[in-house]
Amino acid sequence: MRGGRAAVMLVPPVTVTNALVILALLGATVGSPVVSGLPVSCMPKRNFRSPYVTPLYRQLTVSSGCESRATVGYDHEVYVVNLRSGSPPFLGVVSPEVALHISARANRIRTSTMEKPLMFVLNSHQPIVWKIKVDGLAPNRQAFFHVTLGSSVTVEGEMVVAVNTESTMPLQGEALLVWTRRMYHGITSFTELEQANDIYIKVGEDMMSPKRCNITRNFLSPNSFSAYLQPQPAHGCVAMATTNQEEEVHVIEVHSANKNPFARIVSSIVVDLQPRDKERMEQNVVLVLKSHTKGVKWKIMSLNIIGSLHILSNTPVDVTETSMDPVTTQTVKITEHGEDLIRWVEEDKGYQHVQSYTEVQLANRLLLQLGIPEAVHVIDVTHTPHPPHPSHEELKSA
């Protein structure tokens, strides 16, 4: 400068502390986000397949069928299922699996002190693995299954089973009725489905049923219904498990529970908690449930699980079908999403370790398996520092 001394800028000595302070101030100046707290337990990824949560969409299917009291005078009951297509073709399985849930009617009649043997004619147009799931029947109830070539039967529950493979079973409904009557004279119920992989049948005879089984289109009955369960893609992540973990914390975010945005009935999302090894287990569980659709009700189901259950949700929750105790629910406003939602659970709500996070666009049923899966790495913290029967309205809208 002319006629004077140049200005001198005093620069403090450069140290590690000063450098960090300067970087922080620069970040605040340009508006860059400053991440608060510790990193989250896991970072969500796209197209993620969770070892804990299996998201499904259950679409009720319309069937043709009939019921009758034609077997009342005989020593057996006869149930016929004619299935044209089973599991979704995109699964790429050689033998599709179809679940057949068998339970007892509330209004069934007994013609003697002994329960009648059950005869099932399971006709499929492709080889099927029929997964029989028995619930609420008398122990050691006898059942005989007729299946097509290439099909097989597995049973979950108490039942004395015999299986016969048939090579001449007709494909058409009326012809199948005639074929069955030749063996058993009468038919208790008949169901014909274009596509289903989840079938429910309540066994028992009803004197109010017609004398003869005559097939009717769009047949509705409280004693049978079927659905098509479709696996859904998801985003998410899982954290490494710890050996002294007091509770499992699972965060689930669902955008929609119904393909039809104009559906008149209230949509519900079933969360089915199950032990991974199917045995009775002790486990405390925390669920954080976020629905992007208003009016959705979460329905929690559990069996063979002992422990506490705490639920944070932004929509109502039904816990009448859970066996866990104690059960507490809390309705809260949840605005966060993805990684921010995990951070909100861990930092704001105080749950330090989220075990899994699942985000799905469309689902109305979520299977959540509790317990550490083989694919998840376990940290030993002692040495290392720190996924029902439908209402009449649902059947009509299917």
C-alpha positions in Angstrom: 0.0 0.0 0.0 1.1 3.5 -0.8 2.1 5.8 2.1 1.6 3.2 4.8 2.3 -0.3 6.1 0.7 -3.4 4.7 -2.1 -5.0 6.9 -0.9 -8.1 8.7 -3.4 -11.0 9.3 -2.6 -13.1 12.3 -3.1 -16.8 11.6 -3.3 -19.1 14.6 -1.0 -22.1 14.6 -2.5 -25.1 12.7 -3.3 -27.9 15.1 -5.6 -31.0 14.8 -8.1 -29.3 17.1 -8.2 -26.1 15.1 -8.6 -27.9 11.8 -11.6 -29.8 13.1 -13.2 -26.6 14.4 -12.6 -24.9 11.0 -14.1 -27.8 9.1 -17.2 -27.9 11.3 -17.7 -24.1 10.8 -17.3 -24.4 7.1 -19.8 -27.2 7.0 -22.3 -25.2 9.0 -21.8 -22.2 6.7 -22.6 -24.0 3.4 -25.6 -25.8 4.9 -24.2 -29.4 4.9 -26.0 -31.8 7.2 -24.3 -32.7 10.4 -25.0 -36.2 11.4 -26.0 -36.4 15.1 -25.1 -39.2 17.4 -23.6 -42.6 16.6 -24.0 -44.4 13.3 -27.2 -46.5 13.0 -27.1 -50.2 13.5 -27.6 -50.9 9.8 -27.9 -49.0 6.5 -30.9 -49.8 4.3 -30.2 -51.3 0.9 -32.4 -51.7 -2.2 -33.7 -55.1 -3.2 -32.9 -56.6 0.2 -34.1 -60.1 1.3 -34.4 -60.1 5.1 -33.6 -63.2 7.1 -36.2 -62.0 9.6 -39.1 -60.5 7.7 -40.9 -62.0 4.7 -43.4 -59.5 3.2 -46.4 -61.0 1.4 -49.5 -59.8 -0.3 -52.6 -62.0 0.3 -55.2 -61.7 -2.4 -58.5 -63.6 -1.7 -59.5 -65.8 -4.6 -63.0 -66.5 -5.9 -63.9 -70.1 -6.3 -66.6 -72.4 -7.7 -67.9 -75.0 -5.3 -70.7 -76.5 -3.2 -71.5 -78.2 0.1 -73.9 -81.0 1.0 -75.0 -83.4 3.7 -74.7 -86.4 1.4 -72.1 -88.1 3.6 -74.1 -87.9 6.8 -75.2 -91.6 6.5 -71.7 -92.9 5.8 -68.6 -93.5 8.0 -66.5 -90.8 6.3 -66.5 -87.1 5.2 -65.3 -86.2 1.7 -63.6 -83.0 0.7 -62.6 -82.3 -2.9 -60.2 -79.5 -4.1 -59.7 -79.0 -7.8 -56.7 -76.6 -8.2 -55.8 -75.4 -11.7 -52.7 -73.4 -10.7 -50.7 -73.1 -7.4 -47.7 -71.0 -6.6 -46.7 -67.9 -8.7 -44.7 -68.8 -11.8 -42.0 -66.2 -11.0 -40.8 -68.2 -8.0 -39.2 -70.8 -10.4 -39.8 -73.8 -8.2 -40.0 -77.3 -9.6 -42.9 -78.4 -7.3 -45.0 -75.5 -6.1 -46.1 -75.6 -2.5 -49.7 -75.2 -1.5 -50.8 -74.8 2.2 -54.0 -76.6 3.1 -55.2 -75.5 6.6 -57.6 -78.0 8.1 -59.7 -77.1 11.2 -63.1 -78.0 12.6 -66.4 -76.3 12.0 -68.0 -74.7 15.0 -71.4 -76.1 14.1 -70.3 -79.6 13.1 -72.5 -82.6 14.0 -71.3 -86.0 15.4 -73.1 -89.1 14.5 -71.1 -91.2 17.0 -68.5 -90.8 19.8 -65.8 -91.4 17.2 -64.7 -88.7 14.8 -65.2 -89.8 11.2 -62.2 -90.4 8.9 -61.5 -87.5 6.5 -61.2 -88.2 2.8 -59.4 -85.5 0.7 -59.4 -85.6 -3.1 -56.6 -83.1 -4.0 -56.6 -82.7 -7.8 -54.0 -80.4 -9.3 -53.1 -79.7 -12.9 -49.4 -79.7 -12.1 -47.3 -81.5 -9.4 -47.9 -79.9 -6.0 -46.3 -80.3 -2.6 -49.4 -80.2 -0.4 -48.4 -78.8 3.0 -51.2 -79.9 5.4 -51.5 -77.8 8.5 -53.8 -79.3 11.2 -55.4 -77.0 13.8 -58.0 -77.9 16.5 -58.9 -81.4 15.4 -59.1 -84.4 17.7 -55.7 -86.1 18.3 -54.8 -88.8 15.8 -57.7 -88.0 13.5 -57.6 -90.3 10.4 -57.2 -88.8 7.0 -56.8 -90.2 3.5 -55.4 -88.1 0.7 -55.8 -88.8 -3.1 -53.2 -86.8 -5.1 -52.2 -86.6 -8.7 -49.0 -88.1 -10.2 -45.9 -86.2 -9.0 -47.6 -84.6 -6.1 -46.8 -85.3 -2.4 -48.2 -84.6 1.1 -46.5 -83.3 4.2 -48.3 -82.9 7.5 -47.8 -80.4 10.3 -49.9 -81.4 13.4 -51.4 -84.5 14.8 -53.1 -86.7 12.2 -52.9 -90.3 11.0 -52.3 -90.0 7.3 -52.4 -92.3 4.3 -51.7 -91.1 0.7 -52.6 -92.6 -2.6 -51.4 -91.4 -6.0 -54.0 -91.4 -8.7 -53.2 -91.5 -12.4 -56.8 -91.2 -13.7 -58.1 -88.3 -11.8 -60.3 -86.1 -14.1 -59.3 -82.4 -14.6 -62.8 -81.0 -15.0 -65.0 -80.2 -12.0 -68.1 -82.1 -12.9 -66.2 -85.2 -14.0 -64.2 -85.0 -10.8 -67.4 -85.1 -8.8 -68.6 -88.2 -10.6 -65.2 -89.8 -10.1 -65.3 -89.1 -6.4 -68.9 -90.3 -5.9 -68.0 -93.6 -7.4 -65.7 -94.2 -4.5 -67.4 -92.5 -1.6 -71.1 -92.1 -2.8 -71.4 -88.5 -1.4 -69.4 -85.3 -1.1 -69.2 -83.0 1.9 -67.7 -80.1 0.1 -66.1 -79.2 -3.3 -63.9 -76.3 -4.1 -62.5 -75.4 -7.6 -59.8 -72.7 -7.9 -58.1 -71.1 -10.8 -55.1 -70.0 -8.7 -54.3 -70.3 -5.0 -51.5 -71.4 -2.7 -53.2 -70.9 0.7 -56.4 -72.9 1.2 -58.6 -73.1 4.4 -61.2 -75.9 4.9 -63.3 -76.4 8.1 -64.3 -80.0 8.3 -67.6 -81.3 9.7 -71.1 -82.1 8.4 -74.0 -79.7 8.5 -77.6 -80.9 8.3 -78.6 -77.5 6.9 -76.6 -78.1 3.8 -78.3 -79.3 0.6 -78.8 -83.0 -0.1 -76.5 -83.0 -3.1 -73.4 -81.0 -4.0 -74.1 -79.0 -7.1 -71.3 -76.7 -8.3 -72.0 -73.0 -8.1 -69.9 -70.2 -9.6 -68.6 -67.5 -7.1 -69.4 -69.8 -4.2 -69.1 -68.2 -0.8 -68.9 -70.3 2.4 -67.8 -69.7 6.0 -66.3 -73.2 5.9 -63.8 -72.6 3.1 -61.8 -69.9 1.5 -58.6 -69.5 -0.4 -56.0 -66.9 -1.1 -53.0 -66.3 -3.4 -49.9 -65.3 -1.3 -47.4 -63.3 -3.4 -43.9 -62.6 -2.0 -43.1 -58.9 -2.3 -39.8 -57.1 -2.9 -38.4 -55.0 -0.1 -35.6 -52.7 0.9 -33.9 -52.9 4.3 -31.0 -54.2 6.4 -30.1 -56.3 9.4 -27.6 -55.7 12.1 -25.1 -58.0 13.7 -26.7 -59.8 16.6 -25.2 -59.7 20.1 -25.1 -62.6 22.6 -26.6 -60.7 25.6 -29.4 -58.9 23.6 -32.4 -58.5 25.9 -34.9 -57.8 23.2 -35.2 -57.9 19.4 -36.1 -54.6 17.8 -37.7 -54.7 14.4 -38.7 -51.7 12.3 -41.2 -52.2 9.5 -42.4 -49.6 7.1 -45.3 -50.3 4.7 -46.5 -47.9 2.0 -49.8 -49.7 1.1 -51.8 -52.6 2.3 -54.2 -52.8 -0.7 -53.8 -52.9 -4.4 -57.2 -51.1 -4.7 -56.9 -47.6 -3.4 -60.7 -47.2 -3.5 -61.4 -50.3 -1.4 -64.3 -49.6 1.0 -63.2 -52.0 3.8 -60.5 -51.1 6.3 -57.2 -52.6 5.3 -55.3 -54.6 7.9 -51.7 -55.8 8.0 -51.0 -59.0 9.8 -47.7 -59.4 11.5 -47.2 -63.1 12.4 -44.4 -63.6 15.0 -43.0 -67.1 14.9 -40.0 -68.9 16.5 -37.4 -69.6 13.9 -37.0 -73.3 14.9 -40.7 -73.8 15.5 -40.1 -74.6 19.1 -41.4 -72.7 22.1 -39.0 -69.8 22.9 -38.5 -66.9 25.3 -37.9 -63.6 23.6 -38.8 -59.9 24.4 -39.7 -58.0 21.2 -40.1 -54.4 20.2 -42.0 -53.6 17.0 -41.9 -50.2 15.3 -44.6 -50.1 12.7 -45.1 -47.3 10.2 -48.0 -47.2 7.7 -48.0 -44.6 4.9 -51.7 -45.2 4.5 -54.3 -43.8 6.9 -56.9 -46.1 8.3 -54.7 -49.2 8.2 -54.9 -51.5 11.3 -52.0 -53.7 12.3 -53.0 -57.1 13.6 -50.3 -58.9 15.7 -50.3 -62.7 15.9 -48.0 -64.9 17.9 -47.8 -68.5 19.2 -45.2 -70.4 21.2 -43.4 -67.2 22.2 -42.9 -66.2 25.9 -41.9 -62.6 26.7 -42.9 -59.0 26.5 -44.1 -57.2 23.4 -43.9 -53.4 23.0 -45.3 -51.8 19.9 -44.8 -48.2 18.6 -47.1 -47.4 15.7 -48.6 -44.5 13.8 -51.9 -46.4 13.3 -54.2 -48.6 15.5 -52.9 -52.1 16.6 -54.9 -55.2 17.4 -53.1 -57.5 19.8 -56.0 -59.9 20.7 -54.3 -62.8 19.0 -50.9 -62.7 20.6 -49.9 -65.0 23.5 -47.1 -62.8 24.7 -47.3 -61.0 28.1 -47.1 -58.2 28.9 -48.1 -56.4 25.8 -48.0 -52.6 25.5 -48.9 -50.4 22.5 -48.2 -46.7 21.9 -49.6 -44.6 19.1 -47.0 -42.0 18.0 -46.4 -39.7 15.1 -43.8 -41.1 12.8 -42.5 -38.8 10.1 -39.0 -40.3 9.6 -38.2 -42.7 6.8 -35.4 -45.2 6.1 -32.1 -44.5 7.8 -33.6 -41.5 9.7 -36.3 -43.8 11.0 -33.7 -46.2 12.4 -31.9 -43.3 14.0 -35.1 -42.0 15.5 -35.8 -45.4 17.1 -32.2 -45.7 18.4 -31.5 -42.2 19.6 -34.9 -40.6 20.3 -36.7 -43.7 21.6 -33.7 -45.2 23.3 -33.6 -48.6 21.6 -29.8 -48.9 21.1 -29.8 -51.8 18.7 -32.3 -52.2 15.8 -32.1 -55.9 14.7 -33.8 -55.4 11.3 -35.4 -52.7 9.1 -37.8 -53.6 6.3 -39.5 -51.2 3.9 -42.1 -52.6 1.4 -44.4 -50.9 -1.1 -47.3 -53.3 -0.9 -48.0 -55.9 1.8 -50.8 -57.1 4.0 -49.1 -60.0 5.7 -45.6 -60.1 7.3 -44.0 -63.2 8.6 -41.4 -62.3 11.3 -39.2 -65.1 12.4 -37.6 -64.5 15.8 -34.2 -65.8 16.8 -30.7 -65.3 15.2 -30.6 -66.7 11.6 -27.5 -68.5 10.5 -26.7 -65.8 7.9 -26.4 -63.1 10.6 -23.0 -62.7 12.3 -23.0 -62.8 16.1 -20.9 -60.6 18.3 -20.0 -61.9 21.7 -20.2 -58.6 23.7 -18.5 -60.3 26.7 -15.3 -60.2 24.7 -15.8 -57.6 22.0 -16.8 -53.9 22.6 -19.7 -52.7 21.4 -40.6 -60.7 9.2 -57.5 -65.4 10.1 -60.4 -66.1 8.6 -61.6 -63.2 6.4 -64.7 -61.3 7.2 -67.8 -61.7 5.0 -67.1 -58.2 3.5 -63.6 -59.3 2.5 -65.0 -62.4 0.8 -67.5 -60.4 -1.1 -64.9 -57.9 -2.2 -62.4 -60.5 -3.3 
